[in-house]
Amino acid sequence: LMRDDLRSSSLIPATEPFTGLGFTHVGGGGGETVSPATLAVTGKNAIVDWVLVELRNAATPSTIVATRSALLQRDGDIVGTNGYNRLLFSVANGNYHVAVRHRNSLGVMTGSAQALNANAASIDFTLPTTSTYGTAARATVNPGRMGQWCGNVVRDNLLKYTGGSNDRDPILVAVGSTLPTNTVNGYLSTDVTLDGVVKYTGTGNDRDPIILNVGGNT
């Protein structure tokens, strides 16, 4: 199970965060809200954070057809803001690439277009056998279990530890630059570990996952 520190600390915003972060909403997406009752759920169905689910054109995957802001549960399920275990999109039946994005992780998208219609469709991005778009699009988080690459603090398509526009420096800036041992609490993109605390040094800091994801030694 993933941690739900953001929820238990009452840091998850009631309205989706993606609009304010500059993500694209189309096809009726944007402005979704979550009820206090949904955020009060504990256990495996407790909410970890917001995610953005996109349907993309089958022939041109860079074209976003529709979006929905949704919720990620501790057991990895993505559910609607009303707690339903499926998302509804106002699009015609057809084939679409399905992408999942997060505010400080690299997105993941199906390698082929999926047939979507009125029947429930399930896509399990945690399975290594699920085809994904691109190369090494997911991280191995446990044997036989895949996940998104965390640490994309500077929202782009790269994880970088050094050099221009790297993902480490904003963490240092967030805690105050001159005193790296400082910490800052809140719902922040610099909180790579999603524990509600931005840390540059010490146990559970937010920069170590970045260097581990890019290879550790280089």
C-alpha positions as CSV (number, residue, x, y, z in Angstrom):
1,L,0.0,0.0,0.0
2,M,1.1,3.5,-0.7
3,R,1.3,6.1,2.0
4,D,-1.6,8.5,2.6
5,D,0.2,11.1,4.6
6,L,-1.3,13.9,2.5
7,R,-4.8,12.8,3.2
8,S,-4.3,12.1,6.9
9,S,-2.7,15.6,7.3
10,S,-5.7,17.2,5.5
11,L,-3.4,18.5,2.8
12,I,-5.2,17.1,-0.3
13,P,-7.0,20.1,-1.9
14,A,-10.8,19.8,-2.3
15,T,-10.5,21.0,-6.0
16,E,-8.2,19.3,-8.5
17,P,-4.7,20.9,-8.7
18,F,-4.0,20.5,-12.3
19,T,-5.6,23.6,-13.6
20,G,-3.5,25.8,-11.4
21,L,-0.4,23.9,-12.4
22,G,-0.9,24.5,-16.1
23,F,-2.0,21.0,-17.3
24,T,-4.4,20.9,-20.2
25,H,-8.1,20.1,-19.7
26,V,-10.3,19.2,-22.6
27,G,-13.6,17.3,-23.2
28,G,-15.3,18.4,-20.0
29,G,-12.4,17.9,-17.6
30,G,-11.2,20.4,-15.0
31,G,-12.7,21.8,-11.8
32,E,-13.4,18.4,-10.3
33,T,-13.9,18.4,-6.5
34,V,-13.7,15.7,-3.8
35,S,-16.0,15.5,-0.8
36,P,-14.8,15.4,2.8
37,A,-16.5,12.0,3.1
38,T,-14.3,10.5,0.4
39,L,-11.2,11.9,2.0
40,A,-12.3,10.4,5.3
41,V,-12.0,6.9,4.0
42,T,-9.1,4.9,5.5
43,G,-7.5,1.6,4.8
44,K,-6.6,0.3,1.3
45,N,-9.1,2.7,-0.3
46,A,-7.8,5.8,1.4
47,I,-6.9,8.6,-1.1
48,V,-3.2,9.2,-1.8
49,D,-3.4,12.1,-4.2
50,W,-5.0,13.5,-7.3
51,V,-4.1,12.1,-10.7
52,L,-5.1,13.3,-14.2
53,V,-6.4,10.7,-16.7
54,E,-6.3,11.5,-20.4
55,L,-7.8,9.9,-23.5
56,R,-5.6,10.5,-26.5
57,N,-6.1,10.1,-30.2
58,A,-5.5,6.6,-31.5
59,A,-3.4,7.7,-34.5
60,T,-1.9,10.9,-33.0
61,P,-1.2,10.2,-29.3
62,S,0.0,13.8,-28.7
63,T,-3.6,15.0,-29.2
64,I,-5.6,15.0,-26.0
65,V,-9.3,14.2,-26.6
66,A,-10.7,14.3,-23.1
67,T,-9.5,14.5,-19.5
68,R,-10.7,13.7,-16.0
69,S,-9.2,14.6,-12.7
70,A,-9.4,11.5,-10.5
71,L,-8.2,10.1,-7.2
72,L,-5.5,7.5,-6.5
73,Q,-6.1,5.1,-3.7
74,R,-3.5,3.4,-1.5
75,D,-3.9,0.1,-3.3
76,G,-3.2,1.7,-6.6
77,D,-6.8,2.0,-7.9
78,I,-7.8,5.2,-9.7
79,V,-11.4,6.2,-9.0
80,G,-13.7,9.1,-9.7
81,T,-14.1,12.0,-7.4
82,N,-17.6,10.5,-6.4
83,G,-15.9,7.3,-5.3
84,Y,-17.1,5.2,-8.2
85,N,-14.5,2.7,-9.4
86,R,-14.8,3.8,-13.0
87,L,-14.3,7.1,-14.8
88,L,-16.9,8.4,-17.3
89,F,-15.8,10.4,-20.4
90,S,-18.1,12.2,-22.8
91,V,-16.6,10.8,-26.0
92,A,-17.8,8.5,-28.8
93,N,-17.1,4.8,-28.6
94,G,-13.8,4.1,-30.1
95,N,-10.1,3.4,-29.6
96,Y,-8.0,5.7,-27.4
97,H,-4.6,5.8,-25.8
98,V,-5.1,6.1,-22.0
99,A,-2.5,8.2,-20.1
100,V,-2.1,8.8,-16.3
101,R,-0.3,11.9,-15.1
102,H,0.7,13.2,-11.7
103,R,1.9,16.6,-10.6
104,N,5.5,15.5,-9.8
105,S,5.9,12.1,-11.6
106,L,6.5,11.3,-15.2
107,G,3.3,10.3,-17.0
108,V,2.5,6.8,-18.4
109,M,0.4,5.9,-21.5
110,T,-0.8,2.7,-23.1
111,G,1.4,1.5,-25.9
112,S,-1.6,0.8,-28.1
113,A,-5.0,2.4,-28.4
114,Q,-7.7,0.7,-26.2
115,A,-11.2,0.0,-27.2
116,L,-13.5,2.1,-25.0
117,N,-17.3,2.0,-24.9
118,A,-20.2,1.8,-22.5
119,N,-18.8,-1.3,-20.9
120,A,-16.3,-1.0,-18.1
121,A,-12.7,-1.2,-19.2
122,S,-9.7,-2.0,-16.9
123,I,-6.1,-1.1,-17.6
124,D,-3.5,-2.2,-15.1
125,F,-0.4,-0.1,-15.4
126,T,1.2,-2.0,-12.5
127,L,1.6,-5.2,-14.6
128,P,4.9,-5.5,-16.5
129,T,2.9,-7.2,-19.3
130,T,0.8,-4.0,-19.9
131,S,2.3,-2.4,-23.0
132,T,3.3,1.3,-22.5
133,Y,4.3,4.0,-24.9
134,G,8.0,4.9,-25.2
135,T,11.1,3.2,-23.6
136,A,11.4,2.4,-19.9
137,A,8.2,4.4,-19.3
138,R,7.7,2.9,-15.8
139,A,9.8,2.1,-12.8
140,T,9.9,-1.3,-11.1
141,V,8.7,-0.7,-7.6
142,N,8.5,-4.3,-6.5
143,P,9.0,-7.6,-8.3
144,G,6.3,-7.9,-10.8
145,R,4.9,-4.4,-10.0
146,M,5.5,-1.2,-12.0
147,G,4.8,2.4,-11.1
148,Q,5.4,5.9,-12.4
149,W,8.8,7.5,-12.1
150,C,8.7,10.0,-9.3
151,G,10.7,13.2,-8.9
152,N,9.6,15.3,-11.9
153,V,9.6,18.5,-9.7
154,V,10.3,20.7,-12.8
155,R,7.3,19.7,-14.9
156,D,8.7,18.4,-18.2
157,N,9.6,15.0,-19.7
158,L,12.9,14.5,-17.9
159,L,14.3,13.5,-14.5
160,K,17.5,15.4,-13.9
161,Y,19.7,15.6,-10.8
162,T,22.2,18.2,-12.0
163,G,22.5,20.8,-14.8
164,G,20.0,23.3,-16.0
165,S,16.4,22.9,-15.0
166,N,17.2,19.9,-12.8
167,D,14.6,18.6,-10.3
168,R,16.9,18.8,-7.2
169,D,17.4,22.5,-7.0
170,P,13.8,23.5,-6.5
171,I,13.7,21.3,-3.4
172,L,16.7,23.3,-1.9
173,V,15.0,26.5,-2.8
174,A,11.8,25.4,-1.2
175,V,13.4,24.8,2.2
176,G,15.3,28.1,2.1
177,S,18.6,27.5,0.1
178,T,20.9,28.8,2.8
179,L,19.9,26.2,5.4
180,P,19.5,22.8,3.7
181,T,18.3,21.2,7.0
182,N,15.1,23.2,7.0
183,T,11.8,21.6,6.2
184,V,8.6,22.9,4.7
185,N,5.1,21.4,5.2
186,G,2.3,21.5,2.6
187,Y,0.9,20.2,-0.6
188,L,3.9,21.0,-2.8
189,S,5.4,19.7,-6.0
190,T,8.8,19.6,-4.3
191,D,7.4,16.9,-2.0
192,V,8.6,13.9,-4.0
193,T,7.9,11.4,-1.3
194,L,4.3,12.6,-0.8
195,D,4.6,12.7,3.0
196,G,3.6,16.4,3.3
197,V,7.1,17.5,4.2
198,V,9.7,18.9,1.9
199,K,13.2,17.8,3.0
200,Y,16.5,18.3,1.3
201,T,18.7,16.3,3.7
202,G,18.2,13.6,6.3
203,T,16.1,10.4,6.4
204,G,13.2,10.4,3.9
205,N,14.4,13.5,2.0
206,D,13.0,14.4,-1.4
207,R,16.1,14.5,-3.5
208,D,17.3,11.0,-2.9
209,P,14.5,9.4,-5.0
210,I,15.6,11.5,-7.9
211,I,19.2,10.4,-8.0
212,L,18.1,6.8,-7.4
213,N,15.8,7.0,-10.4
214,V,18.4,8.4,-12.7
215,G,20.9,5.7,-11.8
216,G,22.5,6.7,-8.5
217,N,26.2,6.7,-9.7
218,T,26.0,9.0,-12.6
